[in-house]
């Protein structure tokens, strides 16, 4: 057992930044909804912080539940904080703090906020932890990822702010569903050789070739729907820079070999650029409207 005092700083950073791309993505998606509906203010900005903390909590908890599986592979073991440290002291400090701040952010909206944070936490538990562990149940793993990782943050903001839905909302919810689905397929394809030995999911059941076909089809459908939205004027100019930033990711999916993993550096770069752009829009919006 590793004592809490011997935790290496590099290992500790892994607890907080391993999934920073997903945390940033949650913030970006929620902020987009708020800006598009003129609903960004101090109250809803605090909600964005709460949503980002729930995203961090979800991915960190997933790492905790995955530790016995990730410990069987050298690469995954290095990326998982819980396989590199014997002490859970920092988790027991950080997780309640994140949950408390997130709860305050959601409870601003009364019963509706309580309902949605309850749904989010239930999904976190059901996806990662036994006895359900839906991430290890083929098809359920795809459905949960598609519904909650990118789609739920946008839907959450729509519901809590009570704004009237516009055509762009239906389009974005569809695109986020497809984007989450393709991201899960891409990750399962990347980890196929390891997961086939240590775990069970959609790709280990249907095979790598089927997953690659589904990944390319869902990505192509995402691109087509985006272009249709642009042609028919559904997509506002505000979203054009985000679409341009994502082009390298889409191109890489079609250009790389089937056995070649996605570029984590490219994913991080796109995520940071998107977060900087949306963060700048939020800052401008807040300053202009306060």
C-alpha positions as CSV (number, residue, x, y, z in Angstrom):
1,X,0.0,0.0,0.0
2,X,1.4,3.4,-1.0
3,X,1.0,6.0,1.7
4,X,-0.8,9.3,0.9
5,X,2.4,11.2,1.6
6,X,4.3,9.3,-1.1
7,X,1.9,10.1,-3.9
8,X,4.0,11.4,-6.8
9,X,2.9,14.8,-8.2
10,X,2.8,13.4,-11.7
11,X,0.5,10.7,-10.6
12,X,-1.7,13.2,-8.7
13,X,-2.0,15.4,-11.8
14,X,-3.4,12.3,-13.6
15,X,-6.3,12.3,-11.2
16,X,-7.3,15.7,-12.3
17,X,-6.2,16.2,-15.9
18,X,-6.4,12.7,-17.5
19,X,-9.9,13.5,-18.8
20,X,-9.6,17.3,-19.0
21,X,-10.7,17.1,-22.7
22,X,-14.1,15.6,-21.6
23,X,-14.5,18.2,-18.9
24,X,-13.8,21.0,-21.4
25,X,-16.2,19.5,-23.8
26,X,-19.0,19.5,-21.3
27,X,-18.3,23.1,-20.5
28,X,-18.3,24.0,-24.3
29,X,-21.5,22.1,-25.0
30,X,-23.4,23.7,-22.1
31,X,-22.0,27.2,-22.9
32,X,-23.1,26.9,-26.5
33,X,-26.7,26.2,-25.5
34,X,-26.7,29.2,-23.1
35,X,-25.2,31.6,-25.6
36,X,-27.5,30.5,-28.4
37,X,-30.5,31.1,-26.2
38,X,-29.3,34.4,-24.6
39,X,-29.4,32.5,-21.2
40,X,-25.8,33.1,-20.1
41,X,-25.6,34.9,-16.7
42,X,-23.8,34.4,-13.4
43,X,-26.4,31.8,-12.3
44,X,-26.0,29.6,-15.4
45,X,-22.3,30.2,-15.6
46,X,-22.1,28.6,-12.1
47,X,-24.2,25.7,-13.6
48,X,-21.5,25.2,-16.2
49,X,-18.9,24.8,-13.5
50,X,-21.2,22.3,-11.8
51,X,-21.6,20.4,-15.0
52,X,-17.9,20.3,-15.6
53,X,-17.3,19.0,-12.1
54,X,-19.9,16.2,-12.6
55,X,-18.0,15.3,-15.8
56,X,-14.7,15.1,-13.9
57,X,-16.4,13.0,-11.2
58,X,-17.9,10.6,-13.8
59,X,-14.6,9.9,-15.6
60,X,-12.6,9.7,-12.4
61,X,-15.1,7.2,-11.0
62,X,-15.0,5.3,-14.2
63,X,-11.2,5.0,-13.7
64,X,-11.7,3.8,-10.2
65,X,-14.1,1.1,-11.3
66,X,-11.8,0.2,-14.2
67,X,-8.7,-0.2,-12.1
68,X,-8.8,-4.0,-11.8
69,X,-9.1,-4.2,-15.6
70,X,-6.6,-1.5,-16.5
71,X,-4.0,-3.1,-14.1
72,X,-3.7,-6.0,-16.6
73,X,-2.3,-3.8,-19.4
74,X,0.9,-1.7,-19.0
75,X,-0.4,1.3,-21.1
76,X,-3.7,1.5,-19.4
77,X,-2.1,1.0,-16.0
78,X,0.1,4.1,-16.6
79,X,-2.9,6.3,-17.5
80,X,-5.1,5.3,-14.5
81,X,-4.4,7.1,-11.3
82,X,-6.0,4.3,-9.2
83,X,-3.7,1.6,-10.6
84,X,-0.6,3.6,-9.7
85,X,-1.5,4.5,-6.2
86,X,-2.6,2.5,-3.2
87,X,-4.0,5.4,-1.3
88,X,-7.5,6.7,-2.0
89,X,-7.1,9.7,0.3
90,X,-7.1,12.3,-2.5
91,X,-10.1,10.8,-4.1
92,X,-12.0,10.9,-0.9
93,X,-11.1,14.6,-0.6
94,X,-11.7,15.7,-4.2
95,X,-14.8,13.7,-5.0
96,X,-17.0,15.0,-2.1
97,X,-15.8,18.6,-2.8
98,X,-16.6,18.4,-6.5
99,X,-20.0,16.8,-5.7
100,X,-20.8,19.5,-3.1
101,X,-20.0,22.4,-5.5
102,X,-21.9,20.7,-8.3
103,X,-24.9,20.1,-6.0
104,X,-25.1,23.8,-5.2
105,X,-24.9,24.7,-8.9
106,X,-27.8,22.4,-9.7
107,X,-29.9,23.3,-6.6
108,X,-30.2,26.8,-7.8
109,X,-32.9,25.4,-10.1
110,X,-34.9,23.7,-7.3
111,X,-36.6,20.4,-8.0
112,X,-35.6,20.4,-11.6
113,X,-31.9,20.7,-10.8
114,X,-32.2,18.0,-8.1
115,X,-33.9,15.7,-10.6
116,X,-31.2,16.2,-13.2
117,X,-28.2,15.8,-11.0
118,X,-29.8,12.7,-9.6
119,X,-30.2,11.3,-13.2
120,X,-26.6,12.2,-13.9
121,X,-25.2,10.5,-10.8
122,X,-27.4,7.4,-11.4
123,X,-26.0,7.2,-15.0
124,X,-22.4,7.5,-13.7
125,X,-23.0,4.6,-11.3
126,X,-24.9,2.4,-13.7
127,X,-22.3,2.9,-16.5
128,X,-19.2,2.1,-14.5
129,X,-19.9,0.1,-11.3
130,X,-21.1,-3.4,-10.7
131,X,-23.6,-5.0,-10.6
132,X,-24.9,-3.2,-13.7
133,X,-21.6,-1.9,-15.2
134,X,-23.4,-1.1,-18.5
135,X,-20.0,-0.3,-20.2
136,X,-19.4,-4.0,-20.2
137,X,-22.7,-4.9,-21.7
138,X,-22.7,-4.7,-25.5
139,X,-25.0,-2.1,-27.0
140,X,-25.8,-0.6,-23.7
141,X,-22.3,0.7,-23.6
142,X,-22.9,2.6,-26.9
143,X,-26.3,3.8,-25.9
144,X,-25.2,5.2,-22.5
145,X,-22.2,7.0,-24.0
146,X,-24.3,8.4,-26.9
147,X,-27.0,9.7,-24.5
148,X,-25.0,11.1,-21.7
149,X,-21.5,12.2,-22.7
150,X,-22.3,15.0,-25.1
151,X,-26.1,14.9,-25.5
152,X,-27.1,15.2,-21.9
153,X,-25.2,18.5,-21.1
154,X,-27.0,20.3,-23.9
155,X,-30.4,18.8,-23.0
156,X,-29.8,19.7,-19.4
157,X,-29.2,23.4,-20.1
158,X,-32.3,23.5,-22.3
159,X,-34.5,22.0,-19.6
160,X,-33.1,24.0,-16.6
161,X,-33.3,27.3,-18.4
162,X,-36.8,26.6,-19.8
163,X,-36.0,28.2,-23.1
164,X,-38.1,27.6,-26.2
165,X,-36.6,25.0,-28.5
166,X,-35.3,26.1,-31.9
167,X,-34.4,24.0,-35.0
168,X,-30.8,24.3,-34.1
169,X,-31.4,22.5,-30.8
170,X,-32.8,19.5,-32.5
171,X,-29.9,19.4,-35.0
172,X,-27.3,19.9,-32.3
173,X,-28.8,17.1,-30.1
174,X,-28.7,14.8,-33.1
175,X,-25.1,15.8,-33.8
176,X,-24.0,15.4,-30.2
177,X,-25.6,11.9,-30.1
178,X,-23.7,10.8,-33.2
179,X,-20.5,12.4,-32.0
180,X,-20.7,10.6,-28.7
181,X,-21.5,7.4,-30.4
182,X,-18.6,7.7,-32.8
183,X,-16.2,8.7,-30.0
184,X,-17.1,5.5,-28.1
185,X,-16.7,3.4,-31.2
186,X,-13.3,5.0,-31.8
187,X,-12.2,4.4,-28.3
188,X,-13.3,0.8,-28.3
189,X,-11.4,0.3,-31.6
190,X,-8.3,1.7,-30.1
191,X,-8.5,-0.6,-27.1
192,X,-9.8,-3.7,-28.9
193,X,-6.7,-5.9,-28.3
194,X,-6.6,-5.1,-24.6
195,X,-10.4,-5.2,-24.0
196,X,-10.7,-8.6,-25.8
197,X,-8.5,-10.0,-23.0
198,X,-9.6,-8.0,-20.0
199,X,-13.2,-6.9,-20.5
200,X,-16.3,-7.1,-22.7
201,X,-18.0,-4.5,-24.8
202,X,-19.7,-3.9,-28.2
203,X,-16.5,-4.1,-30.2
204,X,-15.2,-7.3,-28.5
205,X,-18.5,-8.9,-29.5
206,X,-19.0,-7.8,-33.1
207,X,-15.4,-7.5,-34.1
208,X,-13.1,-4.6,-35.0
209,X,-14.1,-4.5,-38.7
210,X,-17.8,-3.9,-37.9
211,X,-16.9,-1.2,-35.4
212,X,-14.7,0.6,-38.0
213,X,-17.5,0.6,-40.5
214,X,-19.9,1.9,-37.9
215,X,-17.4,4.6,-36.9
216,X,-17.0,5.8,-40.5
217,X,-20.7,5.7,-41.2
218,X,-21.7,7.7,-38.0
219,X,-19.0,10.2,-38.8
220,X,-20.1,10.6,-42.4
221,X,-23.7,11.0,-41.2
222,X,-22.6,13.7,-38.8
223,X,-20.8,15.6,-41.5
224,X,-23.8,15.3,-43.9
225,X,-26.3,16.6,-41.3
226,X,-24.0,19.5,-40.4
227,X,-23.7,20.5,-44.1
228,X,-27.5,20.3,-44.5
229,X,-27.9,22.5,-41.5
230,X,-25.5,25.0,-43.0
231,X,-27.2,25.0,-46.4
232,X,-30.6,25.5,-45.0
233,X,-29.5,28.2,-42.6
234,X,-30.2,26.3,-39.4
235,X,-26.6,26.6,-38.2
236,X,-25.7,30.2,-37.0
237,X,-22.4,31.9,-37.9
238,X,-21.4,31.5,-34.2
239,X,-20.9,27.8,-34.7
240,X,-18.8,28.0,-37.9
241,X,-15.4,28.3,-36.2
242,X,-16.2,25.2,-34.1
243,X,-17.0,23.3,-37.2
244,X,-13.8,24.3,-38.9
245,X,-11.8,23.3,-35.8
246,X,-13.2,19.8,-35.9
247,X,-12.3,19.2,-39.6
248,X,-8.9,17.7,-38.8
249,X,-10.5,15.2,-36.4
250,X,-13.0,14.1,-39.1
251,X,-10.3,13.9,-41.7
252,X,-8.1,11.8,-39.5
253,X,-10.8,9.2,-38.9
254,X,-11.1,8.6,-42.7
255,X,-7.4,9.0,-43.6
256,X,-5.7,6.8,-41.0
257,X,-5.3,3.0,-41.2
258,X,-7.9,0.9,-39.5
259,X,-5.3,-0.4,-36.9
260,X,-3.9,3.1,-36.3
261,X,-5.2,4.7,-33.1
262,X,-6.6,8.3,-33.0
263,X,-4.1,11.1,-32.3
264,X,-4.6,12.0,-28.6
265,X,-2.6,15.2,-29.3
266,X,-5.0,16.2,-32.1
267,X,-8.0,15.5,-29.7
268,X,-6.4,17.7,-27.0
269,X,-5.6,20.5,-29.5
270,X,-9.1,20.6,-30.9
271,X,-10.6,20.5,-27.4
272,X,-8.4,23.3,-26.2
273,X,-9.1,25.5,-29.2
274,X,-12.9,24.9,-28.9
275,X,-12.8,25.7,-25.2
276,X,-10.8,28.9,-25.8
277,X,-13.2,30.0,-28.5
278,X,-16.3,29.3,-26.5
279,X,-14.7,30.7,-23.3
280,X,-14.0,33.9,-25.2
281,X,-17.6,34.1,-26.4
282,X,-18.8,33.6,-22.8
283,X,-16.5,36.2,-21.4
284,X,-17.6,38.7,-24.1
285,X,-21.3,37.9,-23.5
286,X,-21.0,38.3,-19.7
287,X,-19.2,41.6,-19.9
288,X,-21.6,42.9,-22.5
289,X,-24.7,41.9,-20.6
290,X,-23.9,42.6,-17.0
